[in-house]
Amino acid sequence: MTTMVGEDFEDRITGLEIDVQSIKILIGGVDNKVERVRLDVQHAQGANVRMIQALRDDMTEFRDSVEARLAEVNLRFNAMDRRFDAVDDRLDAVDDRFNKVDDRFDKVEDRFDAVNRRFDEVDARFDEVIALIKEMAGGPAQSAS
């Protein structure tokens, strides 16, 4: 606002009124812009809250899905553990049977060793008998080989 010297009071008041009216218009425009910015911020906040809630919901759903899948995997592993335990039991039974067969073979081997010892004894006696027969027949005592 510019004032000139020599203006009368009414002219100055009218100028001031015009300036005040212009200021009110400017303030109204600024107030309108501030209100729009405030509404934009509120909308952005609402959108952010909805987005964060959606992310939370997604994470909760994902966590529940992962937990369900892990529970299913645990059930499968438990079932496999039971199967492996059953196989171990069967293999233990097979090992026991093989141990029994091994014991039987050991006993058979012991019997064959006893028979071999008897054959060795009989063979030694045959050598003695042959030597005696040769001696009695008057020939020199030779071993039968």
FENBELHU-V210227 format. One record per residue. RES is the residue in one letter. SS is DSSP state (@ for helix, = for strand, . for the rest). OMEGA is omega in whole degrees, 0 to 359 (999 if undefined). Layout:
res;ss;omega
RES;SS;OMEGA
RES;SS;OMEGA
This chain:
res;ss;omega
M;.;180
T;.;178
T;.;179
M;.;179
V;.;178
G;.;176
E;.;179
D;.;189
F;@;182
E;@;178
D;@;180
R;@;179
I;@;180
T;@;177
G;@;178
L;@;178
E;@;179
I;@;179
D;@;179
V;@;179
Q;@;178
S;@;179
I;@;179
K;@;179
I;@;179
L;@;180
I;@;177
G;@;178
G;@;179
V;@;179
D;@;178
N;@;179
K;@;178
V;@;179
E;@;178
R;@;178
V;@;178
R;@;178
L;@;177
D;@;179
V;@;178
Q;@;178
H;@;180
A;@;178
Q;@;178
G;@;179
A;@;179
N;@;179
V;@;179
R;@;180
M;@;179
I;@;178
Q;@;178
A;@;177
L;@;177
R;@;179
D;@;179
D;@;180
M;@;178
T;@;179
E;@;180
F;@;180
R;@;179
D;@;179
S;@;180
V;@;179
E;@;178
A;@;179
R;@;178
L;@;177
A;@;178
E;@;178
V;@;178
N;@;177
L;@;179
R;@;178
F;@;178
N;@;178
A;@;179
M;@;177
D;@;179
R;@;178
R;@;179
F;@;176
D;@;178
A;@;178
V;@;177
D;@;178
D;@;180
R;@;179
L;@;175
D;@;178
A;@;178
V;@;178
D;@;178
D;@;179
R;@;178
F;@;177
N;@;178
K;@;178
V;@;178
D;@;178
D;@;179
R;@;178
F;@;177
D;@;179
K;@;178
V;@;179
E;@;177
D;@;179
R;@;178
F;@;177
D;@;178
A;@;179
V;@;178
N;@;178
R;@;179
R;@;177
F;@;178
D;@;178
E;@;180
V;@;179
D;@;178
A;@;179
R;@;177
F;@;178
D;@;179
E;@;181
V;@;180
I;@;179
A;@;179
L;@;180
I;@;180
K;@;180
E;@;180
M;@;181
A;.;175
G;.;178
G;.;179
P;.;182
A;.;178
Q;.;178
S;.;181
A;.;180
S;.;999
